[in-house]
Amino acid sequence: MFFFPPWEWWTLSGPALGTRGMLSYLLRRGAGAVLVLWLVVTISFFLMHWLPGGPFTGEKRLPQAIERNLAERYRLGEPILRQYGAFLAHVIRGDLGPSFRYQGRSVNQLLWEAFPVSATVGILALSLALWVGIPLGIRGAVGRGSAGDVFIFFLTGLGMSLPTFVLAPLLLYIFALKLGWLPPALWGGPAHLVLPVLSLAFFPTALITRLVQGSMAAVLAADYLNLARAKGLGEKMVLYRHALPNALVPVLAYLGPLTAGILTGSFVVEGVFALPGLGEYFVNSIYNRDYGVIMGIALFYSALLVAINLAVDLALAYLDPRFTLTGRGEGG
Amino acid sequence: MKIRRRAIGFFLLMALVLGCIGCAANRGEEQGVLRYNLGPEPQTLDPALATGEPELTAILACFEGLTRLAPNGEIVPGVAKDWAISPDACTYTFYLREDAKWSNGEPVQAADFVYSWRRVLQPELASPYAYQLYVIENAAAFNSGEITDPELIGVQALDAHTLQVDLEHPTGYFLSLVAFPTYFPVHGPLVGERDGDWWLDPDTYIGNGPFVLKNWVGRQRLSFAPNDKYWDKDKVRLGGLEFVLVEDPATELALFEAGDIHLANHLPAGELRRLKEEGCLRQGGDLAVNYYYINTQAGPLADTRVRRALALAINRRDLVDFVTRGGEDIALALVPPGVEIGGVDFRREGGPYIPDNAGDEARALLAEAGYPRGEGFPLLDLLIPAGGGFSLQAEALQEMWFWELGIELAIRPLEWQTFLTSAAEGDFDLAAVGWNADYIDPNSFLEVFLSQGGNNFSLWQNEEYDGLLAAAQMEVEPARRRELYHRAEELLLGEMPLIPLYFPLRHYLQAEELQDVFLSPLGMVDFKWASLGD
């Protein structure tokens, strides 16, 4: 279930955990992360330049003199390896360079302005998904076969199969146009957050419910819970204190990629509700051949993914003793 | 039970908090402020660098050239109150109004135009639309680096309020050209200080037009107030402008239907029919034509009779009635209606050059070329840009050509930039495009097919055609110039390196109270004369 790239395998072996073990583990993960990021950046860079066209290829072919002027100004005429070298040198200093499309603005600035928007919507959607998904999953597991279980099953099925590009316009149509309760789009007061958050939360809510329901059902059958009950603990205590932490392991494993994905925004949701988030850049920067933004977004997203995956691994080790940082595999 | 109660509580709380603040955020509209969706975030607001519709619209609000294009299609005085044209039509003398001011109160003078035009032509600035100025003497040479002395460019300030422009050749449309943003003046001292980002900051974004930029929140909105230093401020009736930045046409429509914007002119193609039936859709002319390039070097398409057969076999009436369904005019020539020379509509005078839906004639031509009923004719490769409305139209033509001529068509949709690259490399039999005018003159459409034209994907070359267009450039007398262009167009349609399909329209929705907003046929929107009623 847990995606573990081959180039990180060398981080697997090592001394047992301790403070020093932890430190060396983090160091090794850090080195692995740098390697991963370098690979992402390099592959993206060459793929992007391999695409036909360029940032200034427009509907109308420009006179050659002007194409030459543009290539000179934006250093597009230089050999590709030199461009790559210059880019790497800038990235190491934390400078992602200028945007080719949005003139006068740096990629750092564009990402810095857009990320809080995506992150706000993302955190709210994620919280909503956890808040609703976990209790719903527990209920589904406890009341197996009941009417509530069937209902949850139906609802999560719907949530997992209804694509956002259908859901988001549907919510917009119902709540903004027909009922007039909420603004249809744009970024402004908190009212503008409701529909995007609901659209974005729908799928993860359904998935988390299913995951919790499944793992909870497995955990509930375990002997150690009978022991807990035999000790005279209340059912609530048994459920939340003893069963839930173990049932949450698959949720947590899924949470890494989900969080990275949801924090960096959704192209569809941000497009439909016209939010100035990161999501749009994932698709449009490629259509526009905005080389700076393509590289920036690729690097930003992979860095976030790597960092969150590390955090999830640490949390898993804390939550599940079977899942050790050095000899992983059983827990994930 | 508890879970459900808590969830309900969460939603109630959220709804309550968000609802209250939402009302406040939405209803805080000022009186007389027009709200409009500009589309994507402007790439730049520098008149010298802008090329796209959103950029040009915002610049038109804040700047003014020597002339301005008025809603009735006429060229009216802008910064220039008057002008004189030399008998050979190669020298224009513009007399600037004394009361023309920058939004910081300083006067707009002839030297500002000299500075701005030289700046556009500087190779280091790399202005994509610098070629708009190539009709000026030595402009192209300076921009390409052949000469380096800006003094040689044919623009000079005779005094503070007199600007003299020398052209390479008579340019009948020069007065409409100077109404285009690339020709707008910029405030030299400010721009010189902060070239590269002066237009990002409302404090340094000094213009000379009807509005001034007040605030720009990246990828969200731009707001403008009326410019009280504008010489024609009495004509400006709006209390301000607020441009939102929404890229999805469906969302723009939702905003209009919710009453959040007053004008929507980027509409989803799928909704046009409904909006038309509801009676709220408005249409305006657009100086544009949709056509297919024919690769005149590709196999049987090298034969003019085959190209002509393909063009004649199309039922364009059915295409606009049942496929595009926007009430477009069918195109039986290249230049769309609405282009006037000397007060005469070029298209109306020239008329059609090919018949529509002439299946019999097409079949005869094809048989003559050696492909009776399409026998032995290879599969044709049609390149279209992915997305947009091109694929439905292509499918309609696929069927028409199959039934009329027995010719089969393979449709190849490509991502936009890949499409452009493949088309430029001649990797196609047919390629679908839409072409919009850069300036209001038949030349804007006809020059595409010049032998050396960078956009001439058809690879068709014809010296006589090149000669006719060159002669028209030199011609001063309107009727003779029209005549030369008509001959060129007739020659082009006789040789058929393209298949004209239809002339697209601009579709838009407009709030009842909005009046006198001008949707320029060149694509941008001019709000100078607009008002929001009472």
Chai-1 contact restraints between the chains, C-beta under 6 A:
chainA,res_idxA,chainB,res_idxB,connection_type,confidence,min_distance_angstrom,max_distance_angstrom,comment,restraint_id
A,P52,B,Q417,contact,1.0,0.0,6.0,A-B,restraint_1
A,P52,B,T418,contact,1.0,0.0,6.0,A-B,restraint_2
A,P52,B,T421,contact,1.0,0.0,6.0,A-B,restraint_3
A,G53,B,Q417,contact,1.0,0.0,6.0,A-B,restraint_4
A,G53,B,T421,contact,1.0,0.0,6.0,A-B,restraint_5
A,T57,B,Q417,contact,1.0,0.0,6.0,A-B,restraint_6
A,T57,B,L420,contact,1.0,0.0,6.0,A-B,restraint_7
A,R61,B,G454,contact,1.0,0.0,6.0,A-B,restraint_8
A,R61,B,N455,contact,1.0,0.0,6.0,A-B,restraint_9
A,L62,B,P128,contact,1.0,0.0,6.0,A-B,restraint_10
A,P63,B,Y131,contact,1.0,0.0,6.0,A-B,restraint_11
A,A65,B,N143,contact,1.0,0.0,6.0,A-B,restraint_12
A,A65,B,S144,contact,1.0,0.0,6.0,A-B,restraint_13
A,I66,B,A130,contact,1.0,0.0,6.0,A-B,restraint_14
A,N69,B,P123,contact,1.0,0.0,6.0,A-B,restraint_15
A,N69,B,A126,contact,1.0,0.0,6.0,A-B,restraint_16
A,L70,B,A126,contact,1.0,0.0,6.0,A-B,restraint_17
A,R73,B,A126,contact,1.0,0.0,6.0,A-B,restraint_18
A,R101,B,Q43,contact,1.0,0.0,6.0,A-B,restraint_19
A,Y102,B,Q43,contact,1.0,0.0,6.0,A-B,restraint_20
A,Q103,B,Q43,contact,1.0,0.0,6.0,A-B,restraint_21
A,Q103,B,T44,contact,1.0,0.0,6.0,A-B,restraint_22
A,G104,B,G196,contact,1.0,0.0,6.0,A-B,restraint_23
A,G104,B,D197,contact,1.0,0.0,6.0,A-B,restraint_24
A,G104,B,L200,contact,1.0,0.0,6.0,A-B,restraint_25
A,E113,B,G218,contact,1.0,0.0,6.0,A-B,restraint_26
A,P135,B,I3,contact,1.0,0.0,6.0,A-B,restraint_27
A,L172,B,A254,contact,1.0,0.0,6.0,A-B,restraint_28
A,A176,B,A258,contact,1.0,0.0,6.0,A-B,restraint_29
A,L177,B,E257,contact,1.0,0.0,6.0,A-B,restraint_30
A,P183,B,N26,contact,1.0,0.0,6.0,A-B,restraint_31
A,P184,B,A254,contact,1.0,0.0,6.0,A-B,restraint_32
A,P184,B,L255,contact,1.0,0.0,6.0,A-B,restraint_33
A,P184,B,A258,contact,1.0,0.0,6.0,A-B,restraint_34
A,A185,B,T251,contact,1.0,0.0,6.0,A-B,restraint_35
A,A185,B,L255,contact,1.0,0.0,6.0,A-B,restraint_36
A,W187,B,Q220,contact,1.0,0.0,6.0,A-B,restraint_37
A,G188,B,A25,contact,1.0,0.0,6.0,A-B,restraint_38
A,G189,B,I21,contact,1.0,0.0,6.0,A-B,restraint_39
A,G189,B,G22,contact,1.0,0.0,6.0,A-B,restraint_40
A,G189,B,A25,contact,1.0,0.0,6.0,A-B,restraint_41
A,P190,B,L18,contact,1.0,0.0,6.0,A-B,restraint_42
A,P190,B,I21,contact,1.0,0.0,6.0,A-B,restraint_43
A,A191,B,L18,contact,1.0,0.0,6.0,A-B,restraint_44
A,A191,B,G22,contact,1.0,0.0,6.0,A-B,restraint_45
A,V194,B,L18,contact,1.0,0.0,6.0,A-B,restraint_46
A,G271,B,D248,contact,1.0,0.0,6.0,A-B,restraint_47
A,V272,B,T251,contact,1.0,0.0,6.0,A-B,restraint_48
A,A274,B,V246,contact,1.0,0.0,6.0,A-B,restraint_49
A,A274,B,T251,contact,1.0,0.0,6.0,A-B,restraint_50
A,P276,B,R219,contact,1.0,0.0,6.0,A-B,restraint_51
A,P276,B,Q220,contact,1.0,0.0,6.0,A-B,restraint_52
